[in-house]
Amino acid sequence: MRSFAAFLLGIIVGVAGTLYLPFVTLHREQMNTDLRKELDVLQAQMHDIGDKLKTMNLPKPQIGESASPSPSPTVSPP
C-alpha cells in the first residue's frame, strides 16, 4: 500500500511539474528580455557619458599668473 501511495504521489508531482514548468520558463524568458532592455539603455547612457567626458575641456591651472595658493589645513588645540 505504501509503494502504491508513493507511486501516485510521484505521478501527481510529475504532472504538476510538467504543467508548471512552461510557466516558469516563459516567466524567466520575459524577465531576461526586460533586463536586457534595461542593460542596453544603461550601456547607451554610459557611452554617452564617456563621450561627453572625452570632449569636455577642463580649465588648466595657471602657475605663476595670479594663482592663489590653496589654504593649508590648520589644527586647533583641543
mmCIF file of the N, C-alpha and C atoms, coordinates in Angstrom:
data_MODEL
# 
_entry.id   MODEL 
# 
loop_
_atom_site.group_PDB 
_atom_site.id 
_atom_site.type_symbol 
_atom_site.label_atom_id 
_atom_site.label_alt_id 
_atom_site.label_comp_id 
_atom_site.label_asym_id 
_atom_site.label_entity_id 
_atom_site.label_seq_id 
_atom_site.pdbx_PDB_ins_code 
_atom_site.Cartn_x 
_atom_site.Cartn_y 
_atom_site.Cartn_z 
_atom_site.occupancy 
_atom_site.B_iso_or_equiv 
_atom_site.pdbx_formal_charge 
_atom_site.auth_seq_id 
_atom_site.auth_comp_id 
_atom_site.auth_asym_id 
_atom_site.auth_atom_id 
_atom_site.pdbx_PDB_model_num 
ATOM 1   N N  . MET A 1 1  ? 0.813  -1.188 0.000   1.00 0.00 ? 1  MET A N  1 
ATOM 2   C CA . MET A 1 1  ? 0.000  0.000  0.000   1.00 0.00 ? 1  MET A CA 1 
ATOM 3   C C  . MET A 1 1  ? 0.862  1.261  0.000   1.00 0.00 ? 1  MET A C  1 
ATOM 4   N N  . ARG A 1 2  ? 1.976  1.226  0.756   1.00 0.00 ? 2  ARG A N  1 
ATOM 5   C CA . ARG A 1 2  ? 2.867  2.382  0.792   1.00 0.00 ? 2  ARG A CA 1 
ATOM 6   C C  . ARG A 1 2  ? 3.479  2.641  -0.568  1.00 0.00 ? 2  ARG A C  1 
ATOM 7   N N  . SER A 1 3  ? 3.873  1.604  -1.243  1.00 0.00 ? 3  SER A N  1 
ATOM 8   C CA . SER A 1 3  ? 4.501  1.790  -2.545  1.00 0.00 ? 3  SER A CA 1 
ATOM 9   C C  . SER A 1 3  ? 3.486  2.353  -3.553  1.00 0.00 ? 3  SER A C  1 
ATOM 10  N N  . PHE A 1 4  ? 2.235  1.921  -3.439  1.00 0.00 ? 4  PHE A N  1 
ATOM 11  C CA . PHE A 1 4  ? 1.211  2.455  -4.335  1.00 0.00 ? 4  PHE A CA 1 
ATOM 12  C C  . PHE A 1 4  ? 0.969  3.945  -4.054  1.00 0.00 ? 4  PHE A C  1 
ATOM 13  N N  . ALA A 1 5  ? 0.966  4.348  -2.796  1.00 0.00 ? 5  ALA A N  1 
ATOM 14  C CA . ALA A 1 5  ? 0.787  5.752  -2.430  1.00 0.00 ? 5  ALA A CA 1 
ATOM 15  C C  . ALA A 1 5  ? 1.974  6.573  -2.924  1.00 0.00 ? 5  ALA A C  1 
ATOM 16  N N  . ALA A 1 6  ? 3.183  6.027  -2.804  1.00 0.00 ? 6  ALA A N  1 
ATOM 17  C CA . ALA A 1 6  ? 4.368  6.732  -3.292  1.00 0.00 ? 6  ALA A CA 1 
ATOM 18  C C  . ALA A 1 6  ? 4.307  6.857  -4.813  1.00 0.00 ? 6  ALA A C  1 
ATOM 19  N N  . PHE A 1 7  ? 3.830  5.828  -5.482  1.00 0.00 ? 7  PHE A N  1 
ATOM 20  C CA . PHE A 1 7  ? 3.690  5.865  -6.941  1.00 0.00 ? 7  PHE A CA 1 
ATOM 21  C C  . PHE A 1 7  ? 2.697  6.953  -7.359  1.00 0.00 ? 7  PHE A C  1 
ATOM 22  N N  . LEU A 1 8  ? 1.536  6.992  -6.695  1.00 0.00 ? 8  LEU A N  1 
ATOM 23  C CA . LEU A 1 8  ? 0.539  8.016  -7.006  1.00 0.00 ? 8  LEU A CA 1 
ATOM 24  C C  . LEU A 1 8  ? 1.075  9.426  -6.717  1.00 0.00 ? 8  LEU A C  1 
ATOM 25  N N  . LEU A 1 9  ? 1.783  9.576  -5.604  1.00 0.00 ? 9  LEU A N  1 
ATOM 26  C CA . LEU A 1 9  ? 2.363  10.866 -5.260  1.00 0.00 ? 9  LEU A CA 1 
ATOM 27  C C  . LEU A 1 9  ? 3.389  11.285 -6.315  1.00 0.00 ? 9  LEU A C  1 
ATOM 28  N N  . GLY A 1 10 ? 4.181  10.349 -6.790  1.00 0.00 ? 10 GLY A N  1 
ATOM 29  C CA . GLY A 1 10 ? 5.151  10.635 -7.843  1.00 0.00 ? 10 GLY A CA 1 
ATOM 30  C C  . GLY A 1 10 ? 4.480  11.076 -9.125  1.00 0.00 ? 10 GLY A C  1 
ATOM 31  N N  . ILE A 1 11 ? 3.395  10.420 -9.485  1.00 0.00 ? 11 ILE A N  1 
ATOM 32  C CA . ILE A 1 11 ? 2.665  10.797 -10.703 1.00 0.00 ? 11 ILE A CA 1 
ATOM 33  C C  . ILE A 1 11 ? 2.065  12.192 -10.540 1.00 0.00 ? 11 ILE A C  1 
ATOM 34  N N  . ILE A 1 12 ? 1.499  12.478 -9.382  1.00 0.00 ? 12 ILE A N  1 
ATOM 35  C CA . ILE A 1 12 ? 0.898  13.793 -9.142  1.00 0.00 ? 12 ILE A CA 1 
ATOM 36  C C  . ILE A 1 12 ? 1.964  14.881 -9.207  1.00 0.00 ? 12 ILE A C  1 
ATOM 37  N N  . VAL A 1 13 ? 3.087  14.654 -8.571  1.00 0.00 ? 13 VAL A N  1 
ATOM 38  C CA . VAL A 1 13 ? 4.170  15.640 -8.592  1.00 0.00 ? 13 VAL A CA 1 
ATOM 39  C C  . VAL A 1 13 ? 4.703  15.804 -10.013 1.00 0.00 ? 13 VAL A C  1 
ATOM 40  N N  . GLY A 1 14 ? 4.834  14.717 -10.752 1.00 0.00 ? 14 GLY A N  1 
ATOM 41  C CA . GLY A 1 14 ? 5.314  14.790 -12.129 1.00 0.00 ? 14 GLY A CA 1 
ATOM 42  C C  . GLY A 1 14 ? 4.375  15.565 -13.032 1.00 0.00 ? 14 GLY A C  1 
ATOM 43  N N  . VAL A 1 15 ? 3.082  15.307 -12.903 1.00 0.00 ? 15 VAL A N  1 
ATOM 44  C CA . VAL A 1 15 ? 2.096  16.022 -13.723 1.00 0.00 ? 15 VAL A CA 1 
ATOM 45  C C  . VAL A 1 15 ? 2.074  17.504 -13.351 1.00 0.00 ? 15 VAL A C  1 
ATOM 46  N N  . ALA A 1 16 ? 2.107  17.802 -12.071 1.00 0.00 ? 16 ALA A N  1 
ATOM 47  C CA . ALA A 1 16 ? 2.099  19.202 -11.637 1.00 0.00 ? 16 ALA A CA 1 
ATOM 48  C C  . ALA A 1 16 ? 3.364  19.913 -12.132 1.00 0.00 ? 16 ALA A C  1 
ATOM 49  N N  . GLY A 1 17 ? 4.502  19.235 -12.044 1.00 0.00 ? 17 GLY A N  1 
ATOM 50  C CA . GLY A 1 17 ? 5.749  19.831 -12.539 1.00 0.00 ? 17 GLY A CA 1 
ATOM 51  C C  . GLY A 1 17 ? 5.722  20.052 -14.032 1.00 0.00 ? 17 GLY A C  1 
ATOM 52  N N  . THR A 1 18 ? 5.166  19.125 -14.771 1.00 0.00 ? 18 THR A N  1 
ATOM 53  C CA . THR A 1 18 ? 5.077  19.258 -16.229 1.00 0.00 ? 18 THR A CA 1 
ATOM 54  C C  . THR A 1 18 ? 4.150  20.406 -16.617 1.00 0.00 ? 18 THR A C  1 
ATOM 55  N N  . LEU A 1 19 ? 3.071  20.585 -15.873 1.00 0.00 ? 19 LEU A N  1 
ATOM 56  C CA . LEU A 1 19 ? 2.160  21.683 -16.169 1.00 0.00 ? 19 LEU A CA 1 
ATOM 57  C C  . LEU A 1 19 ? 2.733  23.031 -15.748 1.00 0.00 ? 19 LEU A C  1 
ATOM 58  N N  . TYR A 1 20 ? 3.525  23.066 -14.684 1.00 0.00 ? 20 TYR A N  1 
ATOM 59  C CA . TYR A 1 20 ? 4.040  24.309 -14.142 1.00 0.00 ? 20 TYR A CA 1 
ATOM 60  C C  . TYR A 1 20 ? 5.324  24.756 -14.831 1.00 0.00 ? 20 TYR A C  1 
ATOM 61  N N  . LEU A 1 21 ? 6.086  23.837 -15.389 1.00 0.00 ? 21 LEU A N  1 
ATOM 62  C CA . LEU A 1 21 ? 7.394  24.161 -15.982 1.00 0.00 ? 21 LEU A CA 1 
ATOM 63  C C  . LEU A 1 21 ? 7.314  25.155 -17.129 1.00 0.00 ? 21 LEU A C  1 
ATOM 64  N N  . PRO A 1 22 ? 6.381  25.044 -18.062 1.00 0.00 ? 22 PRO A N  1 
ATOM 65  C CA . PRO A 1 22 ? 6.323  26.054 -19.129 1.00 0.00 ? 22 PRO A CA 1 
ATOM 66  C C  . PRO A 1 22 ? 6.058  27.469 -18.601 1.00 0.00 ? 22 PRO A C  1 
ATOM 67  N N  . PHE A 1 23 ? 5.274  27.597 -17.555 1.00 0.00 ? 23 PHE A N  1 
ATOM 68  C CA . PHE A 1 23 ? 5.023  28.909 -16.964 1.00 0.00 ? 23 PHE A CA 1 
ATOM 69  C C  . PHE A 1 23 ? 6.305  29.502 -16.405 1.00 0.00 ? 23 PHE A C  1 
ATOM 70  N N  . VAL A 1 24 ? 7.093  28.688 -15.725 1.00 0.00 ? 24 VAL A N  1 
ATOM 71  C CA . VAL A 1 24 ? 8.351  29.158 -15.148 1.00 0.00 ? 24 VAL A CA 1 
ATOM 72  C C  . VAL A 1 24 ? 9.316  29.553 -16.257 1.00 0.00 ? 24 VAL A C  1 
ATOM 73  N N  . THR A 1 25 ? 9.378  28.776 -17.319 1.00 0.00 ? 25 THR A N  1 
ATOM 74  C CA . THR A 1 25 ? 10.293 29.076 -18.427 1.00 0.00 ? 25 THR A CA 1 
ATOM 75  C C  . THR A 1 25 ? 9.888  30.362 -19.126 1.00 0.00 ? 25 THR A C  1 
ATOM 76  N N  . LEU A 1 26 ? 8.609  30.562 -19.372 1.00 0.00 ? 26 LEU A N  1 
ATOM 77  C CA . LEU A 1 26 ? 8.145  31.790 -20.021 1.00 0.00 ? 26 LEU A CA 1 
ATOM 78  C C  . LEU A 1 26 ? 8.412  33.007 -19.145 1.00 0.00 ? 26 LEU A C  1 
ATOM 79  N N  . HIS A 1 27 ? 8.188  32.856 -17.851 1.00 0.00 ? 27 HIS A N  1 
ATOM 80  C CA . HIS A 1 27 ? 8.418  33.964 -16.930 1.00 0.00 ? 27 HIS A CA 1 
ATOM 81  C C  . HIS A 1 27 ? 9.906  34.320 -16.901 1.00 0.00 ? 27 HIS A C  1 
ATOM 82  N N  . ARG A 1 28 ? 10.779 33.324 -16.898 1.00 0.00 ? 28 ARG A N  1 
ATOM 83  C CA . ARG A 1 28 ? 12.217 33.555 -16.889 1.00 0.00 ? 28 ARG A CA 1 
ATOM 84  C C  . ARG A 1 28 ? 12.651 34.257 -18.170 1.00 0.00 ? 28 ARG A C  1 
ATOM 85  N N  . GLU A 1 29 ? 12.130 33.830 -19.309 1.00 0.00 ? 29 GLU A N  1 
ATOM 86  C CA . GLU A 1 29 ? 12.478 34.464 -20.578 1.00 0.00 ? 29 GLU A CA 1 
ATOM 87  C C  . GLU A 1 29 ? 11.987 35.905 -20.626 1.00 0.00 ? 29 GLU A C  1 
ATOM 88  N N  . GLN A 1 30 ? 10.810 36.172 -20.069 1.00 0.00 ? 30 GLN A N  1 
ATOM 89  C CA . GLN A 1 30 ? 10.290 37.532 -20.029 1.00 0.00 ? 30 GLN A CA 1 
ATOM 90  C C  . GLN A 1 30 ? 11.179 38.425 -19.155 1.00 0.00 ? 30 GLN A C  1 
ATOM 91  N N  . MET A 1 31 ? 11.611 37.891 -18.011 1.00 0.00 ? 31 MET A N  1 
ATOM 92  C CA . MET A 1 31 ? 12.496 38.653 -17.139 1.00 0.00 ? 31 MET A CA 1 
ATOM 93  C C  . MET A 1 31 ? 13.820 38.930 -17.829 1.00 0.00 ? 31 MET A C  1 
ATOM 94  N N  . ASN A 1 32 ? 14.367 37.949 -18.521 1.00 0.00 ? 32 ASN A N  1 
ATOM 95  C CA . ASN A 1 32 ? 15.623 38.142 -19.244 1.00 0.00 ? 32 ASN A CA 1 
ATOM 96  C C  . ASN A 1 32 ? 15.469 39.203 -20.326 1.00 0.00 ? 32 ASN A C  1 
ATOM 97  N N  . THR A 1 33 ? 14.350 39.207 -21.013 1.00 0.00 ? 33 THR A N  1 
ATOM 98  C CA . THR A 1 33 ? 14.103 40.205 -22.058 1.00 0.00 ? 33 THR A CA 1 
ATOM 99  C C  . THR A 1 33 ? 14.025 41.605 -21.447 1.00 0.00 ? 33 THR A C  1 
ATOM 100 N N  . ASP A 1 34 ? 13.306 41.737 -20.339 1.00 0.00 ? 34 ASP A N  1 
ATOM 101 C CA . ASP A 1 34 ? 13.189 43.035 -19.674 1.00 0.00 ? 34 ASP A CA 1 
ATOM 102 C C  . ASP A 1 34 ? 14.541 43.520 -19.166 1.00 0.00 ? 34 ASP A C  1 
ATOM 103 N N  . LEU A 1 35 ? 15.301 42.627 -18.550 1.00 0.00 ? 35 LEU A N  1 
ATOM 104 C CA . LEU A 1 35 ? 16.616 43.014 -18.048 1.00 0.00 ? 35 LEU A CA 1 
ATOM 105 C C  . LEU A 1 35 ? 17.558 43.387 -19.189 1.00 0.00 ? 35 LEU A C  1 
ATOM 106 N N  . ARG A 1 36 ? 17.468 42.705 -20.303 1.00 0.00 ? 36 ARG A N  1 
ATOM 107 C CA . ARG A 1 36 ? 18.322 43.016 -21.450 1.00 0.00 ? 36 ARG A CA 1 
ATOM 108 C C  . ARG A 1 36 ? 18.024 44.421 -21.965 1.00 0.00 ? 36 ARG A C  1 
ATOM 109 N N  . LYS A 1 37 ? 16.733 44.794 -22.012 1.00 0.00 ? 37 LYS A N  1 
ATOM 110 C CA . LYS A 1 37 ? 16.362 46.137 -22.450 1.00 0.00 ? 37 LYS A CA 1 
ATOM 111 C C  . LYS A 1 37 ? 16.953 47.190 -21.515 1.00 0.00 ? 37 LYS A C  1 
ATOM 112 N N  . GLU A 1 38 ? 16.827 46.955 -20.201 1.00 0.00 ? 38 GLU A N  1 
ATOM 113 C CA . GLU A 1 38 ? 17.355 47.907 -19.231 1.00 0.00 ? 38 GLU A CA 1 
ATOM 114 C C  . GLU A 1 38 ? 18.877 48.003 -19.325 1.00 0.00 ? 38 GLU A C  1 
ATOM 115 N N  . LEU A 1 39 ? 19.548 46.881 -19.520 1.00 0.00 ? 39 LEU A N  1 
ATOM 116 C CA . LEU A 1 39 ? 21.003 46.896 -19.652 1.00 0.00 ? 39 LEU A CA 1 
ATOM 117 C C  . LEU A 1 39 ? 21.437 47.638 -20.909 1.00 0.00 ? 39 LEU A C  1 
ATOM 118 N N  . ASP A 1 40 ? 20.693 47.489 -21.986 1.00 0.00 ? 40 ASP A N  1 
ATOM 119 C CA . ASP A 1 40 ? 21.031 48.207 -23.215 1.00 0.00 ? 40 ASP A CA 1 
ATOM 120 C C  . ASP A 1 40 ? 20.902 49.720 -23.018 1.00 0.00 ? 40 ASP A C  1 
ATOM 121 N N  . VAL A 1 41 ? 19.846 50.140 -22.305 1.00 0.00 ? 41 VAL A N  1 
ATOM 122 C CA . VAL A 1 41 ? 19.659 51.566 -22.044 1.00 0.00 ? 41 VAL A CA 1 
ATOM 123 C C  . VAL A 1 41 ? 20.794 52.093 -21.168 1.00 0.00 ? 41 VAL A C  1 
ATOM 124 N N  . LEU A 1 42 ? 21.144 51.346 -20.121 1.00 0.00 ? 42 LEU A N  1 
ATOM 125 C CA . LEU A 1 42 ? 22.234 51.771 -19.244 1.00 0.00 ? 42 LEU A CA 1 
ATOM 126 C C  . LEU A 1 42 ? 23.566 51.825 -19.986 1.00 0.00 ? 42 LEU A C  1 
ATOM 127 N N  . GLN A 1 43 ? 23.803 50.867 -20.855 1.00 0.00 ? 43 GLN A N  1 
ATOM 128 C CA . GLN A 1 43 ? 25.046 50.858 -21.624 1.00 0.00 ? 43 GLN A CA 1 
ATOM 129 C C  . GLN A 1 43 ? 25.104 52.062 -22.564 1.00 0.00 ? 43 GLN A C  1 
ATOM 130 N N  . ALA A 1 44 ? 23.995 52.416 -23.187 1.00 0.00 ? 44 ALA A N  1 
ATOM 131 C CA . ALA A 1 44 ? 23.956 53.590 -24.063 1.00 0.00 ? 44 ALA A CA 1 
ATOM 132 C C  . ALA A 1 44 ? 24.216 54.860 -23.256 1.00 0.00 ? 44 ALA A C  1 
ATOM 133 N N  . GLN A 1 45 ? 23.650 54.947 -22.047 1.00 0.00 ? 45 GLN A N  1 
ATOM 134 C CA . GLN A 1 45 ? 23.885 56.120 -21.210 1.00 0.00 ? 45 GLN A CA 1 
ATOM 135 C C  . GLN A 1 45 ? 25.350 56.213 -20.797 1.00 0.00 ? 45 GLN A C  1 
ATOM 136 N N  . MET A 1 46 ? 25.970 55.087 -20.486 1.00 0.00 ? 46 MET A N  1 
ATOM 137 C CA . MET A 1 46 ? 27.384 55.092 -20.116 1.00 0.00 ? 46 MET A CA 1 
ATOM 138 C C  . MET A 1 46 ? 28.253 55.535 -21.283 1.00 0.00 ? 46 MET A C  1 
ATOM 139 N N  . HIS A 1 47 ? 27.929 55.107 -22.498 1.00 0.00 ? 47 HIS A N  1 
ATOM 140 C CA . HIS A 1 47 ? 28.683 55.538 -23.671 1.00 0.00 ? 47 HIS A CA 1 
ATOM 141 C C  . HIS A 1 47 ? 28.521 57.040 -23.888 1.00 0.00 ? 47 HIS A C  1 
ATOM 142 N N  . ASP A 1 48 ? 27.309 57.554 -23.676 1.00 0.00 ? 48 ASP A N  1 
ATOM 143 C CA . ASP A 1 48 ? 27.075 58.993 -23.816 1.00 0.00 ? 48 ASP A CA 1 
ATOM 144 C C  . ASP A 1 48 ? 27.896 59.785 -22.801 1.00 0.00 ? 48 ASP A C  1 
ATOM 145 N N  . ILE A 1 49 ? 27.914 59.314 -21.571 1.00 0.00 ? 49 ILE A N  1 
ATOM 146 C CA . ILE A 1 49 ? 28.698 59.994 -20.543 1.00 0.00 ? 49 ILE A CA 1 
ATOM 147 C C  . ILE A 1 49 ? 30.174 59.945 -20.887 1.00 0.00 ? 49 ILE A C  1 
ATOM 148 N N  . GLY A 1 50 ? 30.654 58.804 -21.368 1.00 0.00 ? 50 GLY A N  1 
ATOM 149 C CA . GLY A 1 50 ? 32.055 58.687 -21.762 1.00 0.00 ? 50 GLY A CA 1 
ATOM 150 C C  . GLY A 1 50 ? 32.398 59.630 -22.897 1.00 0.00 ? 50 GLY A C  1 
ATOM 151 N N  . ASP A 1 51 ? 31.515 59.743 -23.875 1.00 0.00 ? 51 ASP A N  1 
ATOM 152 C CA . ASP A 1 51 ? 31.759 60.666 -24.992 1.00 0.00 ? 51 ASP A CA 1 
ATOM 153 C C  . ASP A 1 51 ? 31.786 62.115 -24.514 1.00 0.00 ? 51 ASP A C  1 
ATOM 154 N N  . LYS A 1 52 ? 30.897 62.473 -23.597 1.00 0.00 ? 52 LYS A N  1 
ATOM 155 C CA . LYS A 1 52 ? 30.884 63.838 -23.060 1.00 0.00 ? 52 LYS A CA 1 
ATOM 156 C C  . LYS A 1 52 ? 32.171 64.130 -22.295 1.00 0.00 ? 52 LYS A C  1 
ATOM 157 N N  . LEU A 1 53 ? 32.638 63.155 -21.519 1.00 0.00 ? 53 LEU A N  1 
ATOM 158 C CA . LEU A 1 53 ? 33.874 63.363 -20.765 1.00 0.00 ? 53 LEU A CA 1 
ATOM 159 C C  . LEU A 1 53 ? 35.080 63.486 -21.686 1.00 0.00 ? 53 LEU A C  1 
ATOM 160 N N  . LYS A 1 54 ? 35.072 62.770 -22.804 1.00 0.00 ? 54 LYS A N  1 
ATOM 161 C CA . LYS A 1 54 ? 36.188 62.852 -23.745 1.00 0.00 ? 54 LYS A CA 1 
ATOM 162 C C  . LYS A 1 54 ? 36.258 64.225 -24.399 1.00 0.00 ? 54 LYS A C  1 
ATOM 163 N N  . THR A 1 55 ? 35.114 64.817 -24.685 1.00 0.00 ? 55 THR A N  1 
ATOM 164 C CA . THR A 1 55 ? 35.087 66.105 -25.385 1.00 0.00 ? 55 THR A CA 1 
ATOM 165 C C  . THR A 1 55 ? 35.100 67.287 -24.432 1.00 0.00 ? 55 THR A C  1 
ATOM 166 N N  . MET A 1 56 ? 35.032 67.055 -23.130 1.00 0.00 ? 56 MET A N  1 
ATOM 167 C CA . MET A 1 56 ? 34.991 68.148 -22.162 1.00 0.00 ? 56 MET A CA 1 
ATOM 168 C C  . MET A 1 56 ? 36.372 68.789 -22.049 1.00 0.00 ? 56 MET A C  1 
ATOM 169 N N  . ASN A 1 57 ? 36.414 70.094 -22.092 1.00 0.00 ? 57 ASN A N  1 
ATOM 170 C CA . ASN A 1 57 ? 37.657 70.840 -21.928 1.00 0.00 ? 57 ASN A CA 1 
ATOM 171 C C  . ASN A 1 57 ? 37.720 71.372 -20.503 1.00 0.00 ? 57 ASN A C  1 
ATOM 172 N N  . LEU A 1 58 ? 38.613 70.813 -19.728 1.00 0.00 ? 58 LEU A N  1 
ATOM 173 C CA . LEU A 1 58 ? 38.763 71.255 -18.349 1.00 0.00 ? 58 LEU A CA 1 
ATOM 174 C C  . LEU A 1 58 ? 39.730 72.430 -18.301 1.00 0.00 ? 58 LEU A C  1 
ATOM 175 N N  . PRO A 1 59 ? 39.499 73.400 -17.436 1.00 0.00 ? 59 PRO A N  1 
ATOM 176 C CA . PRO A 1 59 ? 40.443 74.518 -17.334 1.00 0.00 ? 59 PRO A CA 1 
ATOM 177 C C  . PRO A 1 59 ? 41.765 74.032 -16.750 1.00 0.00 ? 59 PRO A C  1 
ATOM 178 N N  . LYS A 1 60 ? 42.854 74.535 -17.327 1.00 0.00 ? 60 LYS A N  1 
ATOM 179 C CA . LYS A 1 60 ? 44.176 74.140 -16.856 1.00 0.00 ? 60 LYS A CA 1 
ATOM 180 C C  . LYS A 1 60 ? 44.628 75.134 -15.796 1.00 0.00 ? 60 LYS A C  1 
ATOM 181 N N  . PRO A 1 61 ? 45.249 74.659 -14.741 1.00 0.00 ? 61 PRO A N  1 
ATOM 182 C CA . PRO A 1 61 ? 45.719 75.578 -13.693 1.00 0.00 ? 61 PRO A CA 1 
ATOM 183 C C  . PRO A 1 61 ? 46.837 76.463 -14.237 1.00 0.00 ? 61 PRO A C  1 
ATOM 184 N N  . GLN A 1 62 ? 46.788 77.736 -13.893 1.00 0.00 ? 62 GLN A N  1 
ATOM 185 C CA . GLN A 1 62 ? 47.804 78.686 -14.336 1.00 0.00 ? 62 GLN A CA 1 
ATOM 186 C C  . GLN A 1 62 ? 48.798 78.885 -13.205 1.00 0.00 ? 62 GLN A C  1 
ATOM 187 N N  . ILE A 1 63 ? 50.008 78.495 -13.435 1.00 0.00 ? 63 ILE A N  1 
ATOM 188 C CA . ILE A 1 63 ? 51.040 78.609 -12.412 1.00 0.00 ? 63 ILE A CA 1 
ATOM 189 C C  . ILE A 1 63 ? 51.761 79.939 -12.602 1.00 0.00 ? 63 ILE A C  1 
ATOM 190 N N  . GLY A 1 64 ? 51.853 80.709 -11.551 1.00 0.00 ? 64 GLY A N  1 
ATOM 191 C CA . GLY A 1 64 ? 52.585 81.965 -11.593 1.00 0.00 ? 64 GLY A CA 1 
ATOM 192 C C  . GLY A 1 64 ? 51.728 83.168 -11.891 1.00 0.00 ? 64 GLY A C  1 
ATOM 193 N N  . GLU A 1 65 ? 50.709 83.072 -12.638 1.00 0.00 ? 65 GLU A N  1 
ATOM 194 C CA . GLU A 1 65 ? 49.875 84.212 -13.015 1.00 0.00 ? 65 GLU A CA 1 
ATOM 195 C C  . GLU A 1 65 ? 48.681 84.318 -12.058 1.00 0.00 ? 65 GLU A C  1 
ATOM 196 N N  . SER A 1 66 ? 48.821 85.129 -11.086 1.00 0.00 ? 66 SER A N  1 
ATOM 197 C CA . SER A 1 66 ? 47.782 85.407 -10.091 1.00 0.00 ? 66 SER A CA 1 
ATOM 198 C C  . SER A 1 66 ? 47.095 84.137 -9.587  1.00 0.00 ? 66 SER A C  1 
ATOM 199 N N  . ALA A 1 67 ? 47.879 83.123 -9.452  1.00 0.00 ? 67 ALA A N  1 
ATOM 200 C CA . ALA A 1 67 ? 47.320 81.886 -8.904  1.00 0.00 ? 67 ALA A CA 1 
ATOM 201 C C  . ALA A 1 67 ? 47.294 82.012 -7.390  1.00 0.00 ? 67 ALA A C  1 
ATOM 202 N N  . SER A 1 68 ? 46.153 81.822 -6.817  1.00 0.00 ? 68 SER A N  1 
ATOM 203 C CA . SER A 1 68 ? 46.063 81.926 -5.366  1.00 0.00 ? 68 SER A CA 1 
ATOM 204 C C  . SER A 1 68 ? 46.458 80.585 -4.761  1.00 0.00 ? 68 SER A C  1 
ATOM 205 N N  . PRO A 1 69 ? 47.294 80.641 -3.738  1.00 0.00 ? 69 PRO A N  1 
ATOM 206 C CA . PRO A 1 69 ? 47.692 79.375 -3.118  1.00 0.00 ? 69 PRO A CA 1 
ATOM 207 C C  . PRO A 1 69 ? 46.515 78.735 -2.394  1.00 0.00 ? 69 PRO A C  1 
ATOM 208 N N  . SER A 1 70 ? 46.508 77.443 -2.384  1.00 0.00 ? 70 SER A N  1 
ATOM 209 C CA . SER A 1 70 ? 45.423 76.744 -1.697  1.00 0.00 ? 70 SER A CA 1 
ATOM 210 C C  . SER A 1 70 ? 45.649 76.845 -0.197  1.00 0.00 ? 70 SER A C  1 
ATOM 211 N N  . PRO A 1 71 ? 44.607 77.010 0.556   1.00 0.00 ? 71 PRO A N  1 
ATOM 212 C CA . PRO A 1 71 ? 44.781 77.143 2.007   1.00 0.00 ? 71 PRO A CA 1 
ATOM 213 C C  . PRO A 1 71 ? 45.265 75.830 2.610   1.00 0.00 ? 71 PRO A C  1 
ATOM 214 N N  . SER A 1 72 ? 46.190 75.974 3.556   1.00 0.00 ? 72 SER A N  1 
ATOM 215 C CA . SER A 1 72 ? 46.685 74.768 4.211   1.00 0.00 ? 72 SER A CA 1 
ATOM 216 C C  . SER A 1 72 ? 45.814 74.479 5.429   1.00 0.00 ? 72 SER A C  1 
ATOM 217 N N  . PRO A 1 73 ? 45.611 73.231 5.717   1.00 0.00 ? 73 PRO A N  1 
ATOM 218 C CA . PRO A 1 73 ? 44.771 72.899 6.875   1.00 0.00 ? 73 PRO A CA 1 
ATOM 219 C C  . PRO A 1 73 ? 45.477 73.251 8.172   1.00 0.00 ? 73 PRO A C  1 
ATOM 220 N N  . THR A 1 74 ? 44.724 73.727 9.113   1.00 0.00 ? 74 THR A N  1 
ATOM 221 C CA . THR A 1 74 ? 45.285 74.067 10.423  1.00 0.00 ? 74 THR A CA 1 
ATOM 222 C C  . THR A 1 74 ? 44.632 73.188 11.465  1.00 0.00 ? 74 THR A C  1 
ATOM 223 N N  . VAL A 1 75 ? 45.394 72.934 12.505  1.00 0.00 ? 75 VAL A N  1 
ATOM 224 C CA . VAL A 1 75 ? 44.883 72.121 13.597  1.00 0.00 ? 75 VAL A CA 1 
ATOM 225 C C  . VAL A 1 75 ? 44.753 73.010 14.813  1.00 0.00 ? 75 VAL A C  1 
ATOM 226 N N  . SER A 1 76 ? 43.583 73.061 15.386  1.00 0.00 ? 76 SER A N  1 
ATOM 227 C CA . SER A 1 76 ? 43.394 73.877 16.586  1.00 0.00 ? 76 SER A CA 1 
ATOM 228 C C  . SER A 1 76 ? 43.616 73.004 17.816  1.00 0.00 ? 76 SER A C  1 
ATOM 229 N N  . PRO A 1 77 ? 44.178 73.591 18.861  1.00 0.00 ? 77 PRO A N  1 
ATOM 230 C CA . PRO A 1 77 ? 44.409 72.784 20.071  1.00 0.00 ? 77 PRO A CA 1 
ATOM 231 C C  . PRO A 1 77 ? 43.093 72.382 20.705  1.00 0.00 ? 77 PRO A C  1 
ATOM 232 N N  . PRO A 1 78 ? 43.075 71.219 21.297  1.00 0.00 ? 78 PRO A N  1 
ATOM 233 C CA . PRO A 1 78 ? 41.807 70.725 21.908  1.00 0.00 ? 78 PRO A CA 1 
ATOM 234 C C  . PRO A 1 78 ? 41.403 71.450 23.148  1.00 0.00 ? 78 PRO A C  1 
# 
